[in-house]
Amino acid sequence: MMTEKDFERIAQVFRVNHDANHYNAAGKEIAEMTRCNLIDDMCVELKAINPRFNKETFIKACNQ
């Protein structure tokens, strides 16, 4: 079973790859939408792995 440390490392990947500033306005919107969709999909999978997974905490960690 994955642990909190594993989830933190996954969130870190999303956090350090959050820079969509080099896109134009339309590209930035698409990049952010794609990122949000990826995070939502990851939450579904992580919840399946660990029923105690907290989506809100994970999303906050991804966006710090």
PDB file of N, CA, C, O and CB in Angstrom:
ATOM      1  N   MET A   1       0.848  -1.189   0.000  1.00  0.00           N
ATOM      2  CA  MET A   1       0.000   0.000   0.000  1.00  0.00           C
ATOM      3  C   MET A   1       0.889   1.247   0.000  1.00  0.00           C
ATOM      4  O   MET A   1       1.923   1.308   0.666  1.00  0.00           O
ATOM      5  CB  MET A   1      -0.962   0.001   1.232  1.00  0.00           C
ATOM      6  N   MET A   2       0.457   2.199  -0.748  1.00  0.00           N
ATOM      7  CA  MET A   2       1.198   3.456  -0.792  1.00  0.00           C
ATOM      8  C   MET A   2       0.976   4.220   0.506  1.00  0.00           C
ATOM      9  O   MET A   2      -0.069   4.111   1.147  1.00  0.00           O
ATOM     10  CB  MET A   2       0.769   4.311  -2.011  1.00  0.00           C
ATOM     11  N   THR A   3       1.982   4.988   0.868  1.00  0.00           N
ATOM     12  CA  THR A   3       1.923   5.751   2.115  1.00  0.00           C
ATOM     13  C   THR A   3       1.768   7.242   1.817  1.00  0.00           C
ATOM     14  O   THR A   3       1.799   7.674   0.665  1.00  0.00           O
ATOM     15  CB  THR A   3       3.187   5.502   2.966  1.00  0.00           C
ATOM     16  N   GLU A   4       1.604   7.995   2.869  1.00  0.00           N
ATOM     17  CA  GLU A   4       1.493   9.448   2.738  1.00  0.00           C
ATOM     18  C   GLU A   4       2.721  10.021   2.029  1.00  0.00           C
ATOM     19  O   GLU A   4       2.603  10.951   1.231  1.00  0.00           O
ATOM     20  CB  GLU A   4       1.321  10.104   4.123  1.00  0.00           C
ATOM     21  N   LYS A   5       3.889   9.471   2.318  1.00  0.00           N
ATOM     22  CA  LYS A   5       5.117   9.937   1.663  1.00  0.00           C
ATOM     23  C   LYS A   5       5.043   9.749   0.147  1.00  0.00           C
ATOM     24  O   LYS A   5       5.483  10.610  -0.615  1.00  0.00           O
ATOM     25  CB  LYS A   5       6.336   9.190   2.224  1.00  0.00           C
ATOM     26  N   ASP A   6       4.488   8.628  -0.275  1.00  0.00           N
ATOM     27  CA  ASP A   6       4.332   8.379  -1.707  1.00  0.00           C
ATOM     28  C   ASP A   6       3.409   9.421  -2.338  1.00  0.00           C
ATOM     29  O   ASP A   6       3.697   9.944  -3.414  1.00  0.00           O
ATOM     30  CB  ASP A   6       3.781   6.961  -1.951  1.00  0.00           C
ATOM     31  N   PHE A   7       2.308   9.715  -1.665  1.00  0.00           N
ATOM     32  CA  PHE A   7       1.363  10.707  -2.176  1.00  0.00           C
ATOM     33  C   PHE A   7       2.009  12.087  -2.232  1.00  0.00           C
ATOM     34  O   PHE A   7       1.770  12.848  -3.169  1.00  0.00           O
ATOM     35  CB  PHE A   7       0.098  10.748  -1.304  1.00  0.00           C
ATOM     36  N   GLU A   8       2.820  12.409  -1.240  1.00  0.00           N
ATOM     37  CA  GLU A   8       3.513  13.701  -1.224  1.00  0.00           C
ATOM     38  C   GLU A   8       4.473  13.821  -2.407  1.00  0.00           C
ATOM     39  O   GLU A   8       4.594  14.890  -3.005  1.00  0.00           O
ATOM     40  CB  GLU A   8       4.280  13.884   0.099  1.00  0.00           C
ATOM     41  N   ARG A   9       5.142  12.745  -2.738  1.00  0.00           N
ATOM     42  CA  ARG A   9       6.069  12.774  -3.874  1.00  0.00           C
ATOM     43  C   ARG A   9       5.321  12.969  -5.189  1.00  0.00           C
ATOM     44  O   ARG A   9       5.798  13.676  -6.076  1.00  0.00           O
ATOM     45  CB  ARG A   9       6.894  11.480  -3.926  1.00  0.00           C
ATOM     46  N   ILE A  10       4.164  12.351  -5.317  1.00  0.00           N
ATOM     47  CA  ILE A  10       3.358  12.532  -6.528  1.00  0.00           C
ATOM     48  C   ILE A  10       2.888  13.978  -6.624  1.00  0.00           C
ATOM     49  O   ILE A  10       2.952  14.583  -7.694  1.00  0.00           O
ATOM     50  CB  ILE A  10       2.144  11.566  -6.533  1.00  0.00           C
ATOM     51  N   ALA A  11       2.417  14.531  -5.515  1.00  0.00           N
ATOM     52  CA  ALA A  11       1.976  15.934  -5.494  1.00  0.00           C
ATOM     53  C   ALA A  11       3.122  16.867  -5.853  1.00  0.00           C
ATOM     54  O   ALA A  11       2.915  17.887  -6.511  1.00  0.00           O
ATOM     55  CB  ALA A  11       1.411  16.305  -4.112  1.00  0.00           C
ATOM     56  N   GLN A  12       4.322  16.522  -5.422  1.00  0.00           N
ATOM     57  CA  GLN A  12       5.489  17.345  -5.736  1.00  0.00           C
ATOM     58  C   GLN A  12       5.723  17.421  -7.243  1.00  0.00           C
ATOM     59  O   GLN A  12       6.106  18.471  -7.760  1.00  0.00           O
ATOM     60  CB  GLN A  12       6.735  16.789  -5.039  1.00  0.00           C
ATOM     61  N   VAL A  13       5.496  16.330  -7.940  1.00  0.00           N
ATOM     62  CA  VAL A  13       5.651  16.326  -9.397  1.00  0.00           C
ATOM     63  C   VAL A  13       4.692  17.341 -10.027  1.00  0.00           C
ATOM     64  O   VAL A  13       5.083  18.109 -10.905  1.00  0.00           O
ATOM     65  CB  VAL A  13       5.394  14.904  -9.972  1.00  0.00           C
ATOM     66  N   PHE A  14       3.445  17.337  -9.576  1.00  0.00           N
ATOM     67  CA  PHE A  14       2.478  18.305 -10.101  1.00  0.00           C
ATOM     68  C   PHE A  14       2.876  19.729  -9.709  1.00  0.00           C
ATOM     69  O   PHE A  14       2.747  20.655 -10.510  1.00  0.00           O
ATOM     70  CB  PHE A  14       1.056  17.987  -9.583  1.00  0.00           C
ATOM     71  N   ARG A  15       3.354  19.901  -8.496  1.00  0.00           N
ATOM     72  CA  ARG A  15       3.716  21.229  -7.993  1.00  0.00           C
ATOM     73  C   ARG A  15       4.861  21.832  -8.803  1.00  0.00           C
ATOM     74  O   ARG A  15       4.785  22.999  -9.189  1.00  0.00           O
ATOM     75  CB  ARG A  15       4.106  21.151  -6.509  1.00  0.00           C
ATOM     76  N   VAL A  16       5.907  21.074  -9.067  1.00  0.00           N
ATOM     77  CA  VAL A  16       7.064  21.635  -9.768  1.00  0.00           C
ATOM     78  C   VAL A  16       6.820  21.787 -11.264  1.00  0.00           C
ATOM     79  O   VAL A  16       7.589  22.462 -11.948  1.00  0.00           O
ATOM     80  CB  VAL A  16       8.281  20.764  -9.540  1.00  0.00           C
ATOM     81  N   ASN A  17       5.775  21.178 -11.774  1.00  0.00           N
ATOM     82  CA  ASN A  17       5.447  21.301 -13.192  1.00  0.00           C
ATOM     83  C   ASN A  17       4.222  22.186 -13.415  1.00  0.00           C
ATOM     84  O   ASN A  17       3.463  21.982 -14.363  1.00  0.00           O
ATOM     85  CB  ASN A  17       5.207  19.923 -13.795  1.00  0.00           C
ATOM     86  N   HIS A  18       4.041  23.139 -12.563  1.00  0.00           N
ATOM     87  CA  HIS A  18       2.853  23.998 -12.601  1.00  0.00           C
ATOM     88  C   HIS A  18       3.060  25.246 -13.448  1.00  0.00           C
ATOM     89  O   HIS A  18       2.120  26.017 -13.637  1.00  0.00           O
ATOM     90  CB  HIS A  18       2.463  24.403 -11.197  1.00  0.00           C
ATOM     91  N   ASP A  19       4.254  25.461 -13.956  1.00  0.00           N
ATOM     92  CA  ASP A  19       4.556  26.710 -14.652  1.00  0.00           C
ATOM     93  C   ASP A  19       3.965  26.732 -16.060  1.00  0.00           C
ATOM     94  O   ASP A  19       4.551  26.204 -17.005  1.00  0.00           O
ATOM     95  CB  ASP A  19       6.064  26.919 -14.722  1.00  0.00           C
ATOM     96  N   ALA A  20       2.799  27.349 -16.178  1.00  0.00           N
ATOM     97  CA  ALA A  20       2.170  27.506 -17.493  1.00  0.00           C
ATOM     98  C   ALA A  20       2.332  28.939 -17.995  1.00  0.00           C
ATOM     99  O   ALA A  20       1.649  29.349 -18.933  1.00  0.00           O
ATOM    100  CB  ALA A  20       0.672  27.129 -17.427  1.00  0.00           C
ATOM    101  N   ASN A  21       3.229  29.698 -17.377  1.00  0.00           N
ATOM    102  CA  ASN A  21       3.390  31.115 -17.716  1.00  0.00           C
ATOM    103  C   ASN A  21       3.963  31.352 -19.108  1.00  0.00           C
ATOM    104  O   ASN A  21       3.828  32.454 -19.639  1.00  0.00           O
ATOM    105  CB  ASN A  21       4.273  31.775 -16.705  1.00  0.00           C
ATOM    106  N   HIS A  22       4.593  30.362 -19.708  1.00  0.00           N
ATOM    107  CA  HIS A  22       5.185  30.565 -21.026  1.00  0.00           C
ATOM    108  C   HIS A  22       4.183  30.344 -22.163  1.00  0.00           C
ATOM    109  O   HIS A  22       4.557  30.422 -23.333  1.00  0.00           O
ATOM    110  CB  HIS A  22       6.367  29.639 -21.203  1.00  0.00           C
ATOM    111  N   TYR A  23       2.928  30.072 -21.839  1.00  0.00           N
ATOM    112  CA  TYR A  23       1.896  29.915 -22.854  1.00  0.00           C
ATOM    113  C   TYR A  23       1.192  31.244 -23.092  1.00  0.00           C
ATOM    114  O   TYR A  23       1.189  32.115 -22.222  1.00  0.00           O
ATOM    115  CB  TYR A  23       0.884  28.834 -22.438  1.00  0.00           C
ATOM    116  N   ASN A  24       0.592  31.398 -24.277  1.00  0.00           N
ATOM    117  CA  ASN A  24      -0.266  32.558 -24.481  1.00  0.00           C
ATOM    118  C   ASN A  24      -1.559  32.313 -23.691  1.00  0.00           C
ATOM    119  O   ASN A  24      -1.710  31.257 -23.076  1.00  0.00           O
ATOM    120  CB  ASN A  24      -0.559  32.800 -26.019  1.00  0.00           C
ATOM    121  N   ALA A  25      -2.476  33.261 -23.700  1.00  0.00           N
ATOM    122  CA  ALA A  25      -3.671  33.158 -22.857  1.00  0.00           C
ATOM    123  C   ALA A  25      -4.465  31.883 -23.134  1.00  0.00           C
ATOM    124  O   ALA A  25      -4.875  31.196 -22.198  1.00  0.00           O
ATOM    125  CB  ALA A  25      -4.564  34.372 -23.069  1.00  0.00           C
ATOM    126  N   ALA A  26      -4.683  31.563 -24.391  1.00  0.00           N
ATOM    127  CA  ALA A  26      -5.462  30.366 -24.736  1.00  0.00           C
ATOM    128  C   ALA A  26      -4.699  29.112 -24.341  1.00  0.00           C
ATOM    129  O   ALA A  26      -5.285  28.181 -23.788  1.00  0.00           O
ATOM    130  CB  ALA A  26      -5.789  30.339 -26.245  1.00  0.00           C
ATOM    131  N   GLY A  27      -3.407  29.075 -24.617  1.00  0.00           N
ATOM    132  CA  GLY A  27      -2.590  27.918 -24.265  1.00  0.00           C
ATOM    133  C   GLY A  27      -2.495  27.723 -22.765  1.00  0.00           C
ATOM    134  O   GLY A  27      -2.477  26.591 -22.281  1.00  0.00           O
ATOM    135  N   LYS A  28      -2.434  28.821 -22.028  1.00  0.00           N
ATOM    136  CA  LYS A  28      -2.362  28.748 -20.571  1.00  0.00           C
ATOM    137  C   LYS A  28      -3.647  28.134 -20.015  1.00  0.00           C
ATOM    138  O   LYS A  28      -3.604  27.312 -19.099  1.00  0.00           O
ATOM    139  CB  LYS A  28      -2.126  30.154 -19.963  1.00  0.00           C
ATOM    140  N   GLU A  29      -4.778  28.535 -20.570  1.00  0.00           N
ATOM    141  CA  GLU A  29      -6.066  27.997 -20.118  1.00  0.00           C
ATOM    142  C   GLU A  29      -6.144  26.488 -20.392  1.00  0.00           C
ATOM    143  O   GLU A  29      -6.597  25.716 -19.546  1.00  0.00           O
ATOM    144  CB  GLU A  29      -7.238  28.734 -20.821  1.00  0.00           C
ATOM    145  N   ILE A  30      -5.702  26.089 -21.571  1.00  0.00           N
ATOM    146  CA  ILE A  30      -5.713  24.658 -21.915  1.00  0.00           C
ATOM    147  C   ILE A  30      -4.759  23.887 -21.018  1.00  0.00           C
ATOM    148  O   ILE A  30      -5.093  22.801 -20.546  1.00  0.00           O
ATOM    149  CB  ILE A  30      -5.333  24.447 -23.394  1.00  0.00           C
ATOM    150  N   ALA A  31      -3.573  24.441 -20.780  1.00  0.00           N
ATOM    151  CA  ALA A  31      -2.586  23.769 -19.926  1.00  0.00           C
ATOM    152  C   ALA A  31      -3.131  23.603 -18.512  1.00  0.00           C
ATOM    153  O   ALA A  31      -2.954  22.549 -17.902  1.00  0.00           O
ATOM    154  CB  ALA A  31      -1.259  24.562 -19.897  1.00  0.00           C
ATOM    155  N   GLU A  32      -3.783  24.622 -17.991  1.00  0.00           N
ATOM    156  CA  GLU A  32      -4.326  24.536 -16.631  1.00  0.00           C
ATOM    157  C   GLU A  32      -5.483  23.546 -16.554  1.00  0.00           C
ATOM    158  O   GLU A  32      -5.608  22.807 -15.578  1.00  0.00           O
ATOM    159  CB  GLU A  32      -4.791  25.915 -16.155  1.00  0.00           C
ATOM    160  N   MET A  33      -6.327  23.531 -17.585  1.00  0.00           N
ATOM    161  CA  MET A  33      -7.434  22.573 -17.636  1.00  0.00           C
ATOM    162  C   MET A  33      -6.897  21.137 -17.679  1.00  0.00           C
ATOM    163  O   MET A  33      -7.388  20.251 -16.981  1.00  0.00           O
ATOM    164  CB  MET A  33      -8.336  22.848 -18.869  1.00  0.00           C
ATOM    165  N   THR A  34      -5.891  20.938 -18.504  1.00  0.00           N
ATOM    166  CA  THR A  34      -5.274  19.611 -18.615  1.00  0.00           C
ATOM    167  C   THR A  34      -4.670  19.193 -17.291  1.00  0.00           C
ATOM    168  O   THR A  34      -4.828  18.048 -16.869  1.00  0.00           O
ATOM    169  CB  THR A  34      -4.200  19.598 -19.711  1.00  0.00           C
ATOM    170  N   ARG A  35      -3.979  20.109 -16.632  1.00  0.00           N
ATOM    171  CA  ARG A  35      -3.362  19.824 -15.330  1.00  0.00           C
ATOM    172  C   ARG A  35      -4.432  19.448 -14.308  1.00  0.00           C
ATOM    173  O   ARG A  35      -4.270  18.475 -13.571  1.00  0.00           O
ATOM    174  CB  ARG A  35      -2.548  21.047 -14.830  1.00  0.00           C
ATOM    175  N   CYS A  36      -5.507  20.199 -14.260  1.00  0.00           N
ATOM    176  CA  CYS A  36      -6.592  19.902 -13.314  1.00  0.00           C
ATOM    177  C   CYS A  36      -7.213  18.535 -13.598  1.00  0.00           C
ATOM    178  O   CYS A  36      -7.516  17.782 -12.672  1.00  0.00           O
ATOM    179  CB  CYS A  36      -7.676  20.995 -13.380  1.00  0.00           C
ATOM    180  N   ASN A  37      -7.398  18.220 -14.866  1.00  0.00           N
ATOM    181  CA  ASN A  37      -7.939  16.909 -15.232  1.00  0.00           C
ATOM    182  C   ASN A  37      -7.003  15.792 -14.811  1.00  0.00           C
ATOM    183  O   ASN A  37      -7.450  14.761 -14.307  1.00  0.00           O
ATOM    184  CB  ASN A  37      -8.193  16.836 -16.736  1.00  0.00           C
ATOM    185  N   LEU A  38      -5.706  15.987 -15.014  1.00  0.00           N
ATOM    186  CA  LEU A  38      -4.724  14.977 -14.604  1.00  0.00           C
ATOM    187  C   LEU A  38      -4.746  14.770 -13.084  1.00  0.00           C
ATOM    188  O   LEU A  38      -4.699  13.638 -12.603  1.00  0.00           O
ATOM    189  CB  LEU A  38      -3.309  15.391 -15.060  1.00  0.00           C
ATOM    190  N   ILE A  39      -4.819  15.862 -12.346  1.00  0.00           N
ATOM    191  CA  ILE A  39      -4.867  15.761 -10.885  1.00  0.00           C
ATOM    192  C   ILE A  39      -6.144  15.040 -10.452  1.00  0.00           C
ATOM    193  O   ILE A  39      -6.096  14.176  -9.577  1.00  0.00           O
ATOM    194  CB  ILE A  39      -4.792  17.167 -10.234  1.00  0.00           C
ATOM    195  N   ASP A  40      -7.275  15.382 -11.050  1.00  0.00           N
ATOM    196  CA  ASP A  40      -8.537  14.705 -10.713  1.00  0.00           C
ATOM    197  C   ASP A  40      -8.463  13.209 -11.010  1.00  0.00           C
ATOM    198  O   ASP A  40      -8.903  12.387 -10.207  1.00  0.00           O
ATOM    199  CB  ASP A  40      -9.704  15.334 -11.489  1.00  0.00           C
ATOM    200  N   ASP A  41      -7.908  12.865 -12.163  1.00  0.00           N
ATOM    201  CA  ASP A  41      -7.760  11.448 -12.513  1.00  0.00           C
ATOM    202  C   ASP A  41      -6.823  10.735 -11.561  1.00  0.00           C
ATOM    203  O   ASP A  41      -7.068   9.590 -11.181  1.00  0.00           O
ATOM    204  CB  ASP A  41      -7.251  11.302 -13.939  1.00  0.00           C
ATOM    205  N   MET A  42      -5.745  11.413 -11.172  1.00  0.00           N
ATOM    206  CA  MET A  42      -4.799  10.829 -10.223  1.00  0.00           C
ATOM    207  C   MET A  42      -5.489  10.598  -8.882  1.00  0.00           C
ATOM    208  O   MET A  42      -5.230   9.590  -8.224  1.00  0.00           O
ATOM    209  CB  MET A  42      -3.561  11.743 -10.046  1.00  0.00           C
ATOM    210  N   CYS A  43      -6.349  11.497  -8.475  1.00  0.00           N
ATOM    211  CA  CYS A  43      -7.081  11.335  -7.206  1.00  0.00           C
ATOM    212  C   CYS A  43      -7.944  10.076  -7.226  1.00  0.00           C
ATOM    213  O   CYS A  43      -8.012   9.353  -6.232  1.00  0.00           O
ATOM    214  CB  CYS A  43      -7.963  12.570  -6.930  1.00  0.00           C
ATOM    215  N   VAL A  44      -8.591   9.815  -8.335  1.00  0.00           N
ATOM    216  CA  VAL A  44      -9.424   8.609  -8.453  1.00  0.00           C
ATOM    217  C   VAL A  44      -8.559   7.369  -8.249  1.00  0.00           C
ATOM    218  O   VAL A  44      -8.928   6.460  -7.506  1.00  0.00           O
ATOM    219  CB  VAL A  44     -10.135   8.556  -9.840  1.00  0.00           C
ATOM    220  N   GLU A  45      -7.419   7.340  -8.908  1.00  0.00           N
ATOM    221  CA  GLU A  45      -6.533   6.183  -8.802  1.00  0.00           C
ATOM    222  C   GLU A  45      -5.948   6.032  -7.405  1.00  0.00           C
ATOM    223  O   GLU A  45      -5.862   4.920  -6.884  1.00  0.00           O
ATOM    224  CB  GLU A  45      -5.412   6.291  -9.813  1.00  0.00           C
ATOM    225  N   LEU A  46      -5.549   7.141  -6.797  1.00  0.00           N
ATOM    226  CA  LEU A  46      -4.960   7.072  -5.460  1.00  0.00           C
ATOM    227  C   LEU A  46      -5.995   6.653  -4.417  1.00  0.00           C
ATOM    228  O   LEU A  46      -5.672   5.943  -3.465  1.00  0.00           O
ATOM    229  CB  LEU A  46      -4.350   8.425  -5.078  1.00  0.00           C
ATOM    230  N   LYS A  47      -7.236   7.092  -4.600  1.00  0.00           N
ATOM    231  CA  LYS A  47      -8.315   6.675  -3.697  1.00  0.00           C
ATOM    232  C   LYS A  47      -8.567   5.175  -3.828  1.00  0.00           C
ATOM    233  O   LYS A  47      -8.899   4.514  -2.844  1.00  0.00           O
ATOM    234  CB  LYS A  47      -9.614   7.465  -3.997  1.00  0.00           C
ATOM    235  N   ALA A  48      -8.411   4.633  -5.038  1.00  0.00           N
ATOM    236  CA  ALA A  48      -8.594   3.195  -5.250  1.00  0.00           C
ATOM    237  C   ALA A  48      -7.480   2.402  -4.565  1.00  0.00           C
ATOM    238  O   ALA A  48      -7.694   1.278  -4.111  1.00  0.00           O
ATOM    239  CB  ALA A  48      -8.628   2.872  -6.760  1.00  0.00           C
ATOM    240  N   ILE A  49      -6.308   2.991  -4.497  1.00  0.00           N
ATOM    241  CA  ILE A  49      -5.162   2.334  -3.857  1.00  0.00           C
ATOM    242  C   ILE A  49      -5.288   2.404  -2.340  1.00  0.00           C
ATOM    243  O   ILE A  49      -5.008   1.434  -1.636  1.00  0.00           O
ATOM    244  CB  ILE A  49      -3.837   2.984  -4.311  1.00  0.00           C
ATOM    245  N   ASN A  50      -5.715   3.570  -1.848  1.00  0.00           N
ATOM    246  CA  ASN A  50      -5.802   3.778  -0.399  1.00  0.00           C
ATOM    247  C   ASN A  50      -7.121   4.476  -0.074  1.00  0.00           C
ATOM    248  O   ASN A  50      -7.271   5.663  -0.365  1.00  0.00           O
ATOM    249  CB  ASN A  50      -4.588   4.615   0.125  1.00  0.00           C
ATOM    250  N   PRO A  51      -8.068   3.773   0.516  1.00  0.00           N
ATOM    251  CA  PRO A  51      -9.384   4.358   0.824  1.00  0.00           C
ATOM    252  C   PRO A  51      -9.311   5.572   1.763  1.00  0.00           C
ATOM    253  O   PRO A  51     -10.254   6.361   1.821  1.00  0.00           O
ATOM    254  CB  PRO A  51     -10.273   3.301   1.447  1.00  0.00           C
ATOM    255  N   ARG A  52      -8.224   5.724   2.480  1.00  0.00           N
ATOM    256  CA  ARG A  52      -8.080   6.870   3.391  1.00  0.00           C
ATOM    257  C   ARG A  52      -7.504   8.101   2.691  1.00  0.00           C
ATOM    258  O   ARG A  52      -7.296   9.135   3.325  1.00  0.00           O
ATOM    259  CB  ARG A  52      -7.187   6.490   4.568  1.00  0.00           C
ATOM    260  N   PHE A  53      -7.251   7.995   1.402  1.00  0.00           N
ATOM    261  CA  PHE A  53      -6.704   9.100   0.623  1.00  0.00           C
ATOM    262  C   PHE A  53      -7.621  10.312   0.724  1.00  0.00           C
ATOM    263  O   PHE A  53      -8.841  10.185   0.616  1.00  0.00           O
ATOM    264  CB  PHE A  53      -6.513   8.687  -0.851  1.00  0.00           C
ATOM    265  N   ASN A  54      -7.027  11.497   0.932  1.00  0.00           N
ATOM    266  CA  ASN A  54      -7.779  12.734   1.080  1.00  0.00           C
ATOM    267  C   ASN A  54      -7.543  13.618  -0.147  1.00  0.00           C
ATOM    268  O   ASN A  54      -6.467  14.192  -0.314  1.00  0.00           O
ATOM    269  CB  ASN A  54      -7.374  13.477   2.386  1.00  0.00           C
ATOM    270  N   LYS A  55      -8.543  13.716  -0.984  1.00  0.00           N
ATOM    271  CA  LYS A  55      -8.435  14.467  -2.237  1.00  0.00           C
ATOM    272  C   LYS A  55      -8.111  15.938  -2.002  1.00  0.00           C
ATOM    273  O   LYS A  55      -7.250  16.492  -2.686  1.00  0.00           O
ATOM    274  CB  LYS A  55      -9.726  14.350  -3.026  1.00  0.00           C
ATOM    275  N   GLU A  56      -8.776  16.574  -1.061  1.00  0.00           N
ATOM    276  CA  GLU A  56      -8.581  17.995  -0.813  1.00  0.00           C
ATOM    277  C   GLU A  56      -7.145  18.282  -0.375  1.00  0.00           C
ATOM    278  O   GLU A  56      -6.533  19.246  -0.836  1.00  0.00           O
ATOM    279  CB  GLU A  56      -9.568  18.489   0.249  1.00  0.00           C
ATOM    280  N   THR A  57      -6.619  17.461   0.497  1.00  0.00           N
ATOM    281  CA  THR A  57      -5.244  17.626   0.972  1.00  0.00           C
ATOM    282  C   THR A  57      -4.269  17.445  -0.188  1.00  0.00           C
ATOM    283  O   THR A  57      -3.302  18.197  -0.313  1.00  0.00           O
ATOM    284  CB  THR A  57      -4.927  16.618   2.107  1.00  0.00           C
ATOM    285  N   PHE A  58      -4.522  16.456  -1.030  1.00  0.00           N
ATOM    286  CA  PHE A  58      -3.647  16.201  -2.171  1.00  0.00           C
ATOM    287  C   PHE A  58      -3.655  17.382  -3.135  1.00  0.00           C
ATOM    288  O   PHE A  58      -2.597  17.809  -3.596  1.00  0.00           O
ATOM    289  CB  PHE A  58      -4.075  14.920  -2.899  1.00  0.00           C
ATOM    290  N   ILE A  59      -4.820  17.906  -3.440  1.00  0.00           N
ATOM    291  CA  ILE A  59      -4.913  19.042  -4.376  1.00  0.00           C
ATOM    292  C   ILE A  59      -4.190  20.249  -3.799  1.00  0.00           C
ATOM    293  O   ILE A  59      -3.491  20.951  -4.530  1.00  0.00           O
ATOM    294  CB  ILE A  59      -6.396  19.397  -4.676  1.00  0.00           C
ATOM    295  N   LYS A  60      -4.339  20.503  -2.522  1.00  0.00           N
ATOM    296  CA  LYS A  60      -3.605  21.622  -1.890  1.00  0.00           C
ATOM    297  C   LYS A  60      -2.108  21.411  -2.026  1.00  0.00           C
ATOM    298  O   LYS A  60      -1.372  22.355  -2.310  1.00  0.00           O
ATOM    299  CB  LYS A  60      -3.986  21.762  -0.392  1.00  0.00           C
ATOM    300  N   ALA A  61      -1.649  20.177  -1.824  1.00  0.00           N
ATOM    301  CA  ALA A  61      -0.222  19.889  -1.941  1.00  0.00           C
ATOM    302  C   ALA A  61       0.262  20.084  -3.369  1.00  0.00           C
ATOM    303  O   ALA A  61       1.395  20.517  -3.582  1.00  0.00           O
ATOM    304  CB  ALA A  61       0.073  18.464  -1.479  1.00  0.00           C
ATOM    305  N   CYS A  62      -0.566  19.777  -4.339  1.00  0.00           N
ATOM    306  CA  CYS A  62      -0.193  19.958  -5.750  1.00  0.00           C
ATOM    307  C   CYS A  62      -0.079  21.435  -6.117  1.00  0.00           C
ATOM    308  O   CYS A  62       0.666  21.788  -7.031  1.00  0.00           O
ATOM    309  CB  CYS A  62      -1.219  19.278  -6.663  1.00  0.00           C
ATOM    310  N   ASN A  63      -0.798  22.287  -5.423  1.00  0.00           N
ATOM    311  CA  ASN A  63      -0.887  23.708  -5.782  1.00  0.00           C
ATOM    312  C   ASN A  63      -0.085  24.635  -4.888  1.00  0.00           C
ATOM    313  O   ASN A  63      -0.177  25.853  -5.044  1.00  0.00           O
ATOM    314  CB  ASN A  63      -2.306  24.134  -5.756  1.00  0.00           C
ATOM    315  N   GLN A  64       0.682  24.118  -3.975  1.00  0.00           N
ATOM    316  CA  GLN A  64       1.445  24.984  -3.059  1.00  0.00           C
ATOM    317  C   GLN A  64       2.443  25.822  -3.787  1.00  0.00           C
ATOM    318  O   GLN A  64       3.164  26.603  -3.166  1.00  0.00           O
ATOM    319  CB  GLN A  64       2.154  24.166  -2.015  1.00  0.00           C
TER     320      GLN A  64
END
